[in-house]
Amino acid sequence: MKKVERINTIMRYINNRSHFTISEIMREFNISRSTAVRDIREIEALGMPLVAEVGRDGGYFVMHNSLLPDVRFTDSEVKALFIAFMATRNAQLPYLKSRQSLAEKLLGLISNTQQDDLVLLNEILLFEGTNPHNPDLLELSDLPHPMLEKLIQTLLTDNYLWITVEEEKETKSYPIYLLHLYHEKSLWLLEGFDLEEEKKRIFPVDQLTDVKPYPSKNRLSQKKIMEKLSKQDDEINLILELGPQAIAQYKKYHPLKISISYTNPYQATAILKTFVHVNEPEELTEITNWLLFLGEDIKVKEAPEEVLKILQKRGGWINSSPSPYTD
């Protein structure tokens, strides 16, 4: 670790503790006593108000109610922040309206040389969704659905929600306990536990028309919700063994609700277990399309008949002969 990076890291380490000793710094950063003492003196010179305590158990503490030095970014940290900004352009992320002020503050913190580096990066790096004729860091385009920010603000205070959704020219309301909010296939999706029907449901955020906290008197406890979900999760009806090619495809894309467990130390084989709602046409189509995307490096241990029929009809790997993919 370079000296400037170590100094910055030690400053953050110190600032998060009410008390520290030279020995702790030596162990944490694997440096000698003389280096630790020299670093502490440089940090004091930068303006961090440290007070030394003498005695057997002596050390240092940061003086309370004192101004700490401005945050200093290393060259690598500045580039990491800038590239993260570029990569998320046109990604329908929440709080995009704050990007301009955030970017301006970042640029104001760094040196002219660092700013020149960022200008060069902005000219040569292009990401998906970037307009090559106007690759502007501060450009605000493709804003997400306005309900997304309201949803997040509500979630920060309460996971129990009363949501109103527009479905096929009619509006319905659902009491839910929110489990996850995630982004998939350019859509923001809300995964929640329906408190009335007591089952897991997924709603596109684009279809939300209102979000508000759910009255506490009608709530099911979080513990009971998790117990009911665990029982539902036990209803696994799709079990696959994945080889290295299928695992490679899985890493390229997989639905958020589906995960795999590796079955050897080299992560060359894995097991996939999930539940497919065969009575929901959209989910059935989605899962069969994804299974075809995974390819033929698969062995089916268990699968719903509806899934197998669709795969066979579409000429998928289930129809291979001889078939190494079924028991």
C-alpha positions as CSV (number, residue, x, y, z in Angstrom):
1,M,0.0,0.0,0.0
2,K,1.4,3.4,-1.0
3,K,2.1,5.9,1.7
4,V,-0.7,8.3,0.7
5,E,-3.3,5.5,0.6
6,R,-2.1,4.2,4.0
7,I,-2.3,7.7,5.6
8,N,-5.9,8.1,4.3
9,T,-6.9,4.6,5.5
10,I,-5.3,5.2,9.0
11,M,-7.2,8.5,9.2
12,R,-10.5,6.7,8.6
13,Y,-9.6,4.0,11.0
14,I,-8.8,6.6,13.7
15,N,-11.9,8.6,13.0
16,N,-14.1,5.6,13.6
17,R,-12.6,4.9,17.1
18,S,-12.8,6.8,20.4
19,H,-9.3,5.5,21.4
20,F,-6.4,3.8,19.7
21,T,-2.7,2.9,20.4
22,I,0.4,2.8,18.3
23,S,0.5,-1.0,18.8
24,E,-3.0,-1.3,17.3
25,I,-1.9,0.7,14.3
26,M,1.1,-1.5,13.9
27,R,-1.0,-4.7,13.9
28,E,-3.8,-3.4,11.8
29,F,-1.6,-2.0,9.0
30,N,1.4,-4.3,9.4
31,I,3.9,-1.5,9.8
32,S,6.8,-0.9,12.2
33,R,6.6,1.3,15.3
34,S,8.7,4.0,13.7
35,T,6.4,4.1,10.6
36,A,3.3,4.2,12.8
37,V,4.7,7.1,14.9
38,R,5.7,8.9,11.7
39,D,2.3,8.4,10.1
40,I,0.5,9.6,13.3
41,R,2.6,12.8,13.3
42,E,1.8,13.4,9.6
43,I,-1.9,13.0,10.4
44,E,-1.6,15.5,13.2
45,A,0.1,17.9,10.8
46,L,-2.8,17.6,8.4
47,G,-5.1,19.0,11.1
48,M,-6.7,15.9,12.8
49,P,-7.0,16.9,16.5
50,L,-5.3,14.0,18.3
51,V,-4.7,14.1,22.1
52,A,-2.0,11.8,23.5
53,E,-2.6,10.0,26.8
54,V,0.4,9.0,28.9
55,G,0.7,6.0,31.1
56,R,0.8,2.3,30.9
57,D,-2.4,2.1,28.9
58,G,-1.9,5.3,27.1
59,G,-2.6,6.0,23.5
60,Y,-4.5,8.6,21.5
61,F,-8.0,9.8,21.1
62,V,-9.6,12.3,18.7
63,M,-10.7,15.5,20.3
64,H,-14.4,15.9,20.2
65,N,-16.3,18.8,18.7
66,S,-13.3,19.7,16.5
67,L,-13.2,20.2,12.8
68,L,-11.7,17.2,11.0
69,P,-9.7,17.7,7.7
70,D,-11.5,17.5,4.4
71,V,-11.8,14.0,2.8
72,R,-8.9,13.3,0.5
73,F,-9.3,10.9,-2.4
74,T,-6.4,8.9,-3.9
75,D,-6.1,8.9,-7.7
76,S,-7.5,5.4,-7.9
77,E,-10.5,6.3,-5.7
78,V,-11.3,9.4,-7.9
79,K,-11.2,7.3,-11.0
80,A,-13.3,4.6,-9.4
81,L,-16.0,7.1,-8.5
82,F,-15.9,8.7,-11.9
83,I,-16.1,5.4,-13.8
84,A,-19.0,4.3,-11.6
85,F,-20.8,7.5,-12.6
86,M,-20.2,6.8,-16.2
87,A,-21.2,3.1,-16.0
88,T,-24.6,4.0,-14.4
89,R,-25.6,6.5,-17.1
90,N,-29.0,5.8,-18.5
91,A,-29.5,3.0,-15.9
92,Q,-32.8,4.3,-14.5
93,L,-31.3,4.7,-11.0
94,P,-33.0,6.6,-8.2
95,Y,-31.7,10.0,-7.2
96,L,-30.4,10.8,-10.6
97,K,-31.3,14.5,-10.1
98,S,-28.6,14.6,-7.5
99,R,-25.9,13.5,-9.9
100,Q,-25.0,16.9,-11.1
101,S,-24.4,18.5,-7.7
102,L,-22.6,15.3,-6.6
103,A,-20.3,15.4,-9.7
104,E,-19.6,19.1,-9.2
105,K,-18.6,18.5,-5.6
106,L,-16.4,15.6,-6.5
107,L,-14.7,17.7,-9.2
108,G,-14.2,20.6,-6.8
109,L,-12.3,18.3,-4.3
110,I,-9.7,17.1,-6.7
111,S,-6.6,18.6,-8.3
112,N,-6.3,20.0,-11.8
113,T,-4.2,17.0,-12.8
114,Q,-6.9,14.6,-11.6
115,Q,-9.5,16.7,-13.4
116,D,-7.5,16.4,-16.6
117,D,-7.4,12.6,-16.2
118,L,-11.2,12.4,-15.8
119,V,-11.7,14.5,-18.9
120,L,-9.6,12.0,-20.9
121,L,-11.5,9.0,-19.4
122,N,-14.7,10.7,-20.3
123,E,-13.6,10.9,-23.9
124,I,-12.3,7.3,-24.3
125,L,-14.7,5.2,-22.2
126,L,-18.1,4.3,-23.5
127,F,-20.6,2.1,-21.6
128,E,-24.0,0.6,-22.6
129,G,-26.5,3.4,-23.1
130,T,-23.9,6.1,-23.6
131,N,-24.4,8.6,-26.4
132,P,-21.0,8.8,-28.1
133,H,-21.8,12.2,-29.5
134,N,-22.5,13.6,-26.1
135,P,-20.7,11.5,-23.4
136,D,-21.4,14.1,-20.6
137,L,-20.9,12.9,-17.0
138,L,-23.6,15.4,-15.9
139,E,-26.2,14.4,-18.4
140,L,-29.5,13.5,-16.8
141,S,-31.5,11.2,-19.1
142,D,-33.7,8.2,-18.9
143,L,-34.9,9.0,-15.4
144,P,-36.6,6.2,-13.5
145,H,-40.2,6.1,-12.5
146,P,-40.9,8.9,-10.0
147,M,-42.5,6.5,-7.6
148,L,-39.1,4.8,-7.1
149,E,-37.7,7.5,-4.9
150,K,-40.9,7.8,-2.9
151,L,-40.8,4.0,-2.4
152,I,-37.2,4.1,-1.2
153,Q,-37.9,7.0,1.2
154,T,-40.9,5.1,2.7
155,L,-38.8,1.9,3.0
156,L,-36.2,3.7,5.1
157,T,-38.8,4.1,7.8
158,D,-41.1,1.0,7.3
159,N,-41.1,-2.3,5.4
160,Y,-44.9,-2.7,5.8
161,L,-46.5,-1.0,2.8
162,W,-49.9,-0.4,1.3
163,I,-49.2,-0.2,-2.4
164,T,-51.6,0.7,-5.2
165,V,-50.9,-0.9,-8.6
166,E,-52.4,-0.3,-12.0
167,E,-53.2,-3.7,-13.6
168,E,-54.8,-4.1,-17.0
169,K,-56.9,-0.9,-16.9
170,E,-57.9,-1.3,-13.2
171,T,-56.3,-0.3,-10.0
172,K,-55.7,-2.6,-7.1
173,S,-54.2,-2.2,-3.6
174,Y,-52.1,-4.7,-1.7
175,P,-50.8,-4.8,1.9
176,I,-47.3,-6.1,1.6
177,Y,-44.1,-6.6,3.6
178,L,-41.3,-5.7,1.3
179,L,-38.5,-8.3,0.9
180,H,-36.4,-6.8,-1.9
181,L,-36.3,-4.0,-4.4
182,Y,-34.1,-4.9,-7.4
183,H,-33.3,-4.0,-10.9
184,E,-33.6,-6.6,-13.7
185,K,-33.9,-6.4,-17.5
186,S,-34.1,-2.6,-17.3
187,L,-37.0,-2.7,-14.8
188,W,-37.2,-2.0,-11.1
189,L,-39.2,-4.7,-9.4
190,L,-40.6,-4.9,-5.9
191,E,-40.6,-8.3,-4.2
192,G,-42.9,-8.5,-1.2
193,F,-45.0,-10.8,1.0
194,D,-48.7,-10.3,0.4
195,L,-50.1,-9.9,3.9
196,E,-53.7,-10.9,2.9
197,E,-53.0,-13.8,0.6
198,E,-49.8,-14.8,2.5
199,K,-47.7,-15.4,-0.5
200,K,-44.7,-13.9,-2.3
201,R,-45.6,-11.4,-5.1
202,I,-43.5,-9.3,-7.5
203,F,-44.7,-5.9,-8.8
204,P,-43.1,-3.7,-11.5
205,V,-42.4,-0.3,-9.9
206,D,-43.6,1.4,-13.1
207,Q,-47.1,0.1,-12.3
208,L,-47.2,1.7,-8.8
209,T,-49.5,4.7,-8.4
210,D,-49.2,5.1,-4.6
211,V,-47.1,3.9,-1.7
212,K,-47.8,4.5,2.0
213,P,-47.1,2.7,5.3
214,Y,-49.5,-0.1,6.2
215,P,-51.4,0.4,9.5
216,S,-49.6,-1.3,12.4
217,K,-52.7,-2.9,13.9
218,N,-53.1,-5.2,10.9
219,R,-49.6,-6.4,10.7
220,L,-48.2,-9.9,10.7
221,S,-45.0,-10.1,12.6
222,Q,-41.7,-10.3,10.7
223,K,-40.9,-13.6,12.4
224,K,-44.2,-15.2,11.2
225,I,-43.7,-13.9,7.7
226,M,-40.3,-15.5,7.5
227,E,-41.7,-18.8,8.9
228,K,-44.4,-18.8,6.2
229,L,-41.9,-18.0,3.5
230,S,-39.5,-20.8,4.6
231,K,-42.4,-23.3,4.3
232,Q,-43.2,-22.0,0.8
233,D,-39.5,-22.2,-0.2
234,D,-39.5,-25.8,0.7
235,E,-41.8,-26.5,-2.3
236,I,-39.0,-27.0,-4.7
237,N,-40.0,-28.5,-8.0
238,L,-37.0,-27.8,-10.2
239,I,-33.6,-29.3,-9.5
240,L,-30.7,-29.1,-12.0
241,E,-27.1,-30.0,-12.0
242,L,-25.0,-27.5,-13.9
243,G,-21.7,-28.1,-15.6
244,P,-19.0,-25.5,-16.3
245,Q,-20.6,-24.2,-19.5
246,A,-24.0,-23.8,-17.9
247,I,-22.3,-22.1,-14.9
248,A,-20.6,-19.6,-17.2
249,Q,-24.0,-18.8,-18.8
250,Y,-25.6,-18.5,-15.3
251,K,-22.9,-15.9,-14.4
252,K,-23.8,-13.8,-17.5
253,Y,-27.5,-13.6,-16.5
254,H,-29.8,-15.2,-13.9
255,P,-33.1,-14.1,-12.3
256,L,-32.5,-12.6,-8.9
257,K,-34.6,-15.1,-7.1
258,I,-32.5,-18.1,-8.4
259,S,-29.2,-19.0,-6.9
260,I,-26.8,-22.0,-7.3
261,S,-24.7,-24.0,-4.8
262,Y,-21.3,-25.1,-6.0
263,T,-20.6,-28.8,-5.5
264,N,-16.8,-28.9,-5.9
265,P,-13.9,-26.6,-4.7
266,Y,-13.2,-25.4,-8.3
267,Q,-16.7,-24.2,-8.9
268,A,-16.9,-26.3,-12.0
269,T,-20.2,-28.0,-11.0
270,A,-23.2,-26.7,-9.2
271,I,-26.8,-27.5,-8.1
272,L,-29.8,-25.3,-8.7
273,K,-33.0,-25.6,-6.8
274,T,-36.1,-23.4,-7.2
275,F,-39.8,-23.4,-7.4
276,V,-41.6,-22.7,-10.7
277,H,-45.2,-21.5,-10.6
278,V,-46.5,-23.6,-13.5
279,N,-49.9,-21.9,-13.4
280,E,-48.4,-18.5,-14.1
281,P,-47.8,-18.4,-17.9
282,E,-45.4,-15.4,-17.7
283,E,-43.1,-17.1,-15.2
284,L,-43.3,-20.4,-17.0
285,T,-42.2,-18.7,-20.3
286,E,-39.5,-16.8,-18.5
287,I,-38.0,-19.8,-16.8
288,T,-38.0,-22.0,-19.9
289,N,-36.4,-19.2,-22.0
290,W,-33.7,-18.9,-19.3
291,L,-33.1,-22.7,-19.2
292,L,-32.6,-22.7,-23.0
293,F,-30.1,-19.8,-22.5
294,L,-28.1,-21.9,-20.0
295,G,-27.5,-24.5,-22.8
296,E,-27.0,-28.2,-22.8
297,D,-24.5,-28.6,-20.0
298,I,-27.3,-29.5,-17.6
299,K,-28.6,-32.7,-15.9
300,V,-32.2,-32.6,-14.9
301,K,-32.8,-34.2,-11.5
302,E,-36.4,-32.9,-11.1
303,A,-38.6,-30.7,-13.2
304,P,-42.4,-30.0,-13.6
305,E,-43.9,-31.8,-16.6
306,E,-45.1,-28.4,-18.0
307,V,-41.5,-27.2,-18.2
308,L,-40.3,-30.4,-19.9
309,K,-43.0,-30.2,-22.4
310,I,-42.3,-26.6,-23.4
311,L,-38.6,-27.4,-23.7
312,Q,-39.2,-30.4,-25.8
313,K,-41.6,-28.5,-28.1
314,R,-39.0,-25.8,-28.6
315,G,-36.3,-28.3,-29.5
316,G,-34.3,-27.7,-26.4
317,W,-31.8,-30.0,-24.7
318,I,-34.5,-32.1,-23.1
319,N,-35.0,-33.6,-26.6
320,S,-31.4,-34.7,-27.0
321,S,-30.7,-38.3,-27.8
322,P,-29.0,-40.1,-26.2
323,S,-29.9,-37.8,-23.3
324,P,-27.3,-37.4,-20.6
325,Y,-29.4,-34.7,-19.0
326,T,-32.2,-36.8,-17.5
327,D,-32.2,-39.6,-15.0
